[in-house]
Amino acid sequence: MAEELDQKRKIASLRREKDYLLMKVGMLEATQKFTLEAKKLEIWFLKQKLDEVVATMKFYSGVFRALEREIIDLKVKLEEQNQLTNKLVKELQAEASELENKLKIHDDDIFQSLIDENKQELDQKRKIASLRREKDFLLMKVGMLEATQKFTLEAKKFEIWFLKQNLDEVDSTVKFYSVVFRALERENIDLKVKVEEQNQLKNKLAK
């Protein structure tokens, strides 16, 4: 009789332990479920952010390609402007040289004709003055073209530098969110492993 009572007590104790363990498993499962749902919500939120970043990245990628094309076009235009300016400078220099030669020729002619013709002397002096004014004007025009070319080149260099700075900022943002996304993927995998372990423990206790 005492042995039977002792066995009943052991059975009751084991049942209480089983109920306690089942209750603990239930609590762990509920906690794990809540944590998992919270993590899912966090992952969903971060994925939304990541989608926004990807969209932004695609946008800036398009902007980057457009900027690259624009930079190439600007370089081509700048080269064309440089070639045109150099051509104009050479033409103006040739004209100035030609005017100087004409001036020398006129000086020689004037020197020979001044002996007998006072009127012709006055005309020649006027021509010399006119040619010198033309020469000065052409030299001034050459200087202005060179200054304009230099200013345009510096402005384009600054624009290209500014565009490159913007592209570097976009690249840094993309790299940062790429690291965040990989970390979230690893955390999601760890959570799935923990849930699987809890399910195995629950099944083992239920048996």
C-alpha positions in Angstrom: 0.0 0.0 0.0 2.8 2.4 0.9 4.7 1.5 -2.3 1.5 2.2 -4.4 1.0 5.5 -2.7 4.7 6.4 -3.3 4.3 5.6 -7.0 1.2 7.7 -7.2 3.1 10.6 -5.7 5.9 10.2 -8.1 3.4 10.1 -11.0 1.7 13.3 -9.7 5.1 14.9 -9.3 6.2 14.0 -12.8 2.9 15.3 -14.2 3.4 18.6 -12.4 6.9 18.8 -13.8 5.6 17.9 -17.3 2.9 20.6 -16.9 5.5 23.1 -15.7 7.8 22.3 -18.6 4.9 22.5 -21.1 3.9 25.8 -19.6 7.6 27.0 -19.9 7.7 25.8 -23.5 4.5 27.6 -24.2 5.9 30.8 -22.7 9.2 30.4 -24.6 7.3 29.7 -27.7 5.1 32.8 -27.2 8.2 34.9 -26.4 10.0 33.5 -29.4 6.9 34.2 -31.6 6.7 37.8 -30.3 10.4 38.3 -30.8 10.2 36.7 -34.3 7.2 38.9 -35.2 9.1 42.0 -33.9 12.1 41.0 -35.9 10.0 40.4 -39.0 8.4 43.8 -38.6 11.9 45.3 -38.2 13.2 43.4 -41.2 10.1 44.5 -43.2 10.7 48.1 -42.2 14.4 47.9 -43.0 13.6 46.3 -46.4 11.3 49.2 -47.1 14.1 51.5 -46.3 16.4 49.3 -48.5 13.9 49.5 -51.3 14.0 53.2 -51.0 17.7 53.2 -51.0 17.7 50.8 -54.1 15.3 53.2 -55.8 17.5 56.1 -54.9 20.6 54.2 -56.0 18.9 53.5 -59.4 17.9 57.1 -59.7 21.4 58.3 -58.9 22.8 55.6 -61.2 20.8 57.2 -64.0 21.9 60.6 -62.8 25.5 59.3 -62.8 25.2 58.0 -66.3 23.6 61.3 -67.5 26.4 63.2 -65.7 29.0 61.0 -67.3 27.5 61.7 -70.7 27.3 65.4 -69.9 30.9 65.4 -68.8 32.0 63.7 -72.0 29.9 66.2 -74.0 31.4 69.1 -72.1 34.9 67.8 -72.7 34.2 67.4 -76.4 32.7 70.9 -76.5 35.6 72.3 -74.5 38.0 70.7 -76.9 36.1 72.1 -79.9 36.1 75.6 -78.3 39.8 75.3 -77.6 40.5 74.3 -81.2 38.3 77.1 -82.5 39.9 79.6 -80.2 43.4 78.5 -81.2 42.4 78.7 -84.8 41.1 82.3 -84.3 44.2 83.3 -82.4 46.4 82.0 -85.2 44.3 83.8 -87.8 44.4 87.0 -85.8 48.2 86.6 -85.3 48.5 86.1 -89.0 46.4 89.2 -89.7 48.5 91.2 -87.3 51.7 89.9 -88.9 50.3 90.8 -92.3 49.4 94.3 -91.1 52.8 94.8 -89.7 54.3 93.8 -93.1 52.0 96.2 -94.8 52.9 98.9 -92.4 56.6 98.3 -93.1 55.9 98.4 -96.8 53.9 101.6 -96.4 56.7 103.1 -94.2 59.2 102.4 -97.0 56.9 103.9 -99.7 56.2 106.9 -97.5 59.9 107.4 -96.9 60.5 107.5 -100.7 57.5 109.7 -101.6 57.8 112.2 -98.8 60.6 114.0 -100.6 58.3 115.5 -103.3 54.7 115.1 -102.2 53.4 116.7 -99.0 49.8 115.6 -99.6 50.8 112.1 -100.2 52.8 112.3 -97.0 49.7 113.2 -95.0 47.7 110.4 -96.6 50.4 107.9 -95.8 50.6 109.0 -92.2 46.9 108.6 -91.9 47.1 105.1 -93.4 49.9 104.3 -90.9 47.8 105.5 -88.0 44.8 103.5 -89.3 46.9 100.3 -89.7 48.4 100.8 -86.2 44.9 101.2 -84.7 43.8 98.0 -86.5 46.9 96.2 -85.2 46.2 97.3 -81.6 42.5 96.3 -82.0 43.5 92.8 -83.2 46.0 92.4 -80.4 43.4 93.4 -77.9 40.9 90.9 -79.4 43.5 88.1 -79.2 44.0 88.9 -75.5 40.3 88.9 -74.8 39.9 85.5 -76.6 42.7 84.0 -74.6 41.2 85.3 -71.3 37.7 84.0 -72.2 39.2 80.6 -73.1 41.0 80.4 -69.7 37.9 81.4 -67.8 35.7 78.9 -69.6 38.2 76.1 -69.0 38.3 76.8 -65.2 34.5 77.0 -65.0 34.2 73.6 -66.7 36.9 72.1 -64.4 35.0 73.2 -61.3 31.7 71.8 -62.7 33.3 68.5 -63.3 34.8 68.4 -59.8 31.4 69.2 -58.2 29.7 66.4 -60.2 32.3 63.9 -59.0 31.8 65.0 -55.4 28.0 64.2 -55.7 28.8 60.8 -57.3 31.2 59.9 -54.4 28.4 60.7 -51.8 25.9 58.5 -53.7 28.4 55.7 -53.8 29.1 55.9 -50.0 25.3 55.8 -49.3 24.9 52.7 -51.4 27.8 50.9 -49.7 26.4 51.7 -46.3 22.9 50.3 -47.0 24.5 47.2 -48.7 26.3 46.4 -45.4 23.0 47.0 -43.4 21.1 44.6 -45.7 23.7 41.8 -45.3 23.6 42.2 -41.5 19.8 41.9 -41.6 20.0 38.7 -43.7 22.4 37.1 -41.2 20.1 38.1 -38.3 17.1 36.6 -40.1 19.0 33.4 -40.6 19.9 33.2 -36.9 16.3 33.8 -35.9 15.1 31.0 -38.1 17.7 28.6 -36.6 16.5 29.6 -33.1 12.9 29.0 -34.0 13.7 25.6 -35.4 15.6 24.7 -32.2 12.6 25.8 -30.0 10.3 23.7 -32.1 12.5 20.7 -31.7 12.7 21.2 -28.0 8.9 21.5 -27.8 8.4 18.3 -29.7 10.9 16.5 -27.6 9.2 17.6 -24.3 5.7 16.8 -25.7 6.8 13.2 -26.3 
